[in-house]
Amino acid sequence: MADIIRLIDEVSQISGNISFPELVKATTDHEVYKLQVEDREDDKVLYSEILKAANNFIGYVNRTRQRFQGDRINDVGKRIEEVFVEELKKSELRPLLLSSSGYPDMKIIDQYDRVTYLESKAVSKNWDSTFRSFYYTDGKKIDADARHLLIAWDIVEESPKYWLVRGFKLCDLYNLGMNLKLEFNSSNRALYSPDLLLKS
């Protein structure tokens, strides 16, 4: 019990900004590399290919007038991600959509067999909001030293539950600062178990 109390106390003292590369290194033992746009391999092989696929995706949406249906932003984002990965497959990159939940959404291999992880998000309305919108738990899907990028899709609800993609923003997560929100949780199974239940 004393060890648990000490551990909880130590974790609760963590405050301020933790750099994303430090967090990934601490949880996975893998390095996070900065995307070097001036580097030929990063620019031509990786950066430009992702940008080309994103622009082709926007062109496809505009040509076909495709709208993405969903009750929640996350549902819309998932559908966008599934179509976008098909555009990435037409490039010189080899994308793999990672199936389980949590960061990251995709693993991309370039012609030099380097790994880049790509997170895809849908954003509506306020880009300057201070609400939490990016989450990292244990990094269990990260299995290589890599660059870590995020593509955010600018979406607007044209009619109830039907969303238009208007554009995108591509970000390098190398300089991202992370905050810790300490949370202990439980489930309905535990809450309403016979050991706790007084009356039903």
C-alpha positions as CSV (number, residue, x, y, z in Angstrom):
1,M,0.0,0.0,0.0
2,A,2.8,2.4,0.9
3,D,4.4,1.9,-2.6
4,I,1.1,2.6,-4.3
5,I,0.6,5.8,-2.3
6,R,4.2,7.0,-3.1
7,L,3.7,6.2,-6.8
8,I,0.4,8.2,-6.9
9,D,2.0,11.1,-5.1
10,E,5.0,11.1,-7.6
11,V,2.7,11.0,-10.7
12,S,0.4,13.7,-9.3
13,Q,3.4,16.1,-9.1
14,I,4.0,16.0,-12.8
15,S,2.9,19.3,-14.2
16,G,3.7,21.7,-17.0
17,N,4.7,20.9,-20.5
18,I,6.2,17.6,-21.5
19,S,7.7,17.4,-24.9
20,F,6.1,14.9,-27.3
21,P,9.5,13.3,-28.2
22,E,10.3,12.8,-24.5
23,L,6.9,11.2,-23.9
24,V,7.3,8.8,-26.8
25,K,10.8,7.9,-25.8
26,A,9.8,7.3,-22.1
27,T,6.8,5.1,-23.1
28,T,8.1,3.2,-26.1
29,D,11.9,3.6,-26.1
30,H,11.7,4.9,-29.7
31,E,13.0,8.2,-31.0
32,V,10.8,10.9,-32.6
33,Y,12.6,12.6,-35.6
34,K,11.8,16.1,-36.8
35,L,10.7,16.3,-40.5
36,Q,13.5,18.2,-42.3
37,V,11.8,19.9,-45.3
38,E,15.2,21.0,-46.6
39,D,16.4,17.4,-46.7
40,R,15.8,15.9,-50.2
41,E,14.6,12.5,-48.8
42,D,12.2,14.1,-46.4
43,D,10.9,16.6,-48.9
44,K,10.5,14.7,-52.1
45,V,9.9,11.2,-50.7
46,L,7.7,12.0,-47.7
47,Y,6.5,15.6,-47.3
48,S,5.6,16.2,-50.9
49,E,3.9,12.8,-51.3
50,I,1.6,13.3,-48.3
51,L,0.8,16.9,-49.5
52,K,0.1,15.5,-53.0
53,A,-2.2,12.8,-51.7
54,A,-4.0,15.4,-49.5
55,N,-4.6,17.8,-52.4
56,N,-5.7,14.9,-54.6
57,F,-8.2,13.9,-51.8
58,I,-9.6,17.4,-51.7
59,G,-9.8,17.4,-55.5
60,Y,-11.7,14.1,-55.4
61,V,-14.1,15.4,-52.8
62,N,-14.8,18.5,-54.9
63,R,-15.2,16.6,-58.1
64,T,-17.5,13.9,-56.8
65,R,-19.3,16.2,-54.3
66,Q,-18.8,13.5,-51.7
67,R,-20.0,14.3,-48.2
68,F,-19.1,12.3,-45.1
69,Q,-22.0,11.2,-42.8
70,G,-21.7,10.9,-39.1
71,D,-23.4,11.8,-35.8
72,R,-20.1,12.7,-34.1
73,I,-16.9,14.4,-35.4
74,N,-14.9,11.3,-34.6
75,D,-17.2,9.2,-36.8
76,V,-16.8,11.7,-39.7
77,G,-13.0,11.7,-39.1
78,K,-12.9,7.9,-39.3
79,R,-14.7,7.9,-42.7
80,I,-12.4,10.6,-44.1
81,E,-9.3,8.6,-42.9
82,E,-10.5,5.5,-44.7
83,V,-10.8,7.4,-48.1
84,F,-7.6,9.4,-47.6
85,V,-5.5,6.2,-47.0
86,E,-6.6,5.1,-50.5
87,E,-5.2,8.2,-51.9
88,L,-1.9,7.6,-50.0
89,K,-1.8,4.1,-51.6
90,K,-1.6,5.8,-55.0
91,S,1.6,7.6,-54.0
92,E,5.1,6.2,-53.7
93,L,4.5,5.6,-50.0
94,R,3.2,2.4,-48.4
95,P,0.5,3.4,-45.8
96,L,-1.0,1.0,-43.3
97,L,-4.2,1.9,-41.5
98,L,-3.7,0.8,-37.8
99,S,-6.9,-0.9,-36.7
100,S,-6.9,-0.5,-32.9
101,S,-7.9,2.7,-31.2
102,G,-5.5,5.3,-29.9
103,Y,-2.5,7.1,-31.3
104,P,-1.4,6.9,-34.1
105,D,-3.9,6.2,-36.9
106,M,-1.4,5.2,-39.7
107,K,2.0,3.9,-40.2
108,I,3.7,4.9,-43.5
109,I,6.8,3.4,-45.0
110,D,8.8,5.4,-47.6
111,Q,11.1,4.2,-50.4
112,Y,14.0,4.2,-48.0
113,D,12.1,1.9,-45.6
114,R,11.8,4.7,-43.1
115,V,8.8,4.9,-40.8
116,T,6.5,7.9,-40.4
117,Y,3.4,7.8,-38.1
118,L,0.4,9.9,-39.3
119,E,-2.5,10.9,-37.1
120,S,-5.7,12.0,-38.9
121,K,-8.2,14.3,-37.3
122,A,-11.4,16.1,-38.3
123,V,-11.8,19.7,-37.0
124,S,-14.9,21.8,-37.2
125,K,-15.2,25.5,-36.4
126,N,-12.8,26.7,-33.8
127,W,-9.1,26.0,-34.6
128,D,-8.0,28.1,-31.6
129,S,-10.0,26.2,-29.0
130,T,-8.2,25.3,-25.8
131,F,-10.2,22.2,-25.2
132,R,-8.2,18.9,-25.3
133,S,-8.2,17.4,-28.8
134,F,-5.1,15.2,-29.0
135,Y,-4.6,12.2,-26.7
136,Y,-1.7,9.9,-26.1
137,T,-1.9,6.9,-23.7
138,D,0.7,4.2,-24.0
139,G,2.1,4.3,-27.5
140,K,1.5,0.6,-27.9
141,K,1.2,0.9,-31.7
142,I,4.6,2.6,-32.0
143,D,7.2,0.1,-32.9
144,A,10.0,2.1,-34.6
145,D,12.0,5.3,-34.5
146,A,10.1,7.7,-36.8
147,R,8.7,11.0,-37.8
148,H,5.3,11.8,-36.3
149,L,2.9,13.9,-38.3
150,L,-0.7,15.0,-38.0
151,I,-3.1,15.9,-40.8
152,A,-6.2,17.8,-39.7
153,W,-9.2,18.1,-42.0
154,D,-11.2,21.3,-42.0
155,I,-14.9,20.2,-42.1
156,V,-18.2,21.9,-42.1
157,E,-21.7,20.5,-41.7
158,E,-23.6,21.3,-44.9
159,S,-26.8,19.6,-43.8
160,P,-27.6,17.6,-40.7
161,K,-25.0,14.9,-40.2
162,Y,-23.5,15.4,-43.7
163,W,-20.0,17.0,-43.7
164,L,-17.9,18.7,-46.4
165,V,-14.1,18.7,-46.3
166,R,-12.9,22.1,-47.2
167,G,-9.1,21.8,-46.7
168,F,-6.4,20.5,-44.4
169,K,-3.4,21.4,-42.2
170,L,-0.3,19.2,-41.9
171,C,1.7,19.4,-38.7
172,D,5.0,18.0,-37.4
173,L,4.5,16.8,-33.8
174,Y,8.2,17.1,-33.0
175,N,7.8,20.4,-31.1
176,L,4.4,19.5,-29.6
177,G,4.0,20.1,-25.8
178,M,1.8,17.7,-23.8
179,N,0.0,18.1,-20.5
180,L,-0.9,15.3,-18.1
181,K,-4.4,15.0,-16.8
182,L,-4.2,12.4,-14.0
183,E,-7.4,10.3,-14.1
184,F,-8.5,7.2,-12.2
185,N,-11.5,5.4,-13.6
186,S,-13.8,2.5,-13.2
187,S,-16.5,0.6,-15.1
188,N,-20.2,-0.1,-14.7
189,R,-19.3,-3.7,-14.0
190,A,-17.2,-2.7,-11.0
191,L,-19.5,0.1,-9.8
192,Y,-22.6,-2.1,-9.7
193,S,-21.0,-5.3,-8.5
194,P,-22.5,-7.3,-5.6
195,D,-19.7,-6.1,-3.4
196,L,-20.7,-2.5,-3.7
197,L,-24.5,-2.7,-4.3
198,L,-26.7,-1.7,-1.3
199,K,-30.1,-1.9,-2.9
200,S,-31.7,-2.4,-6.3
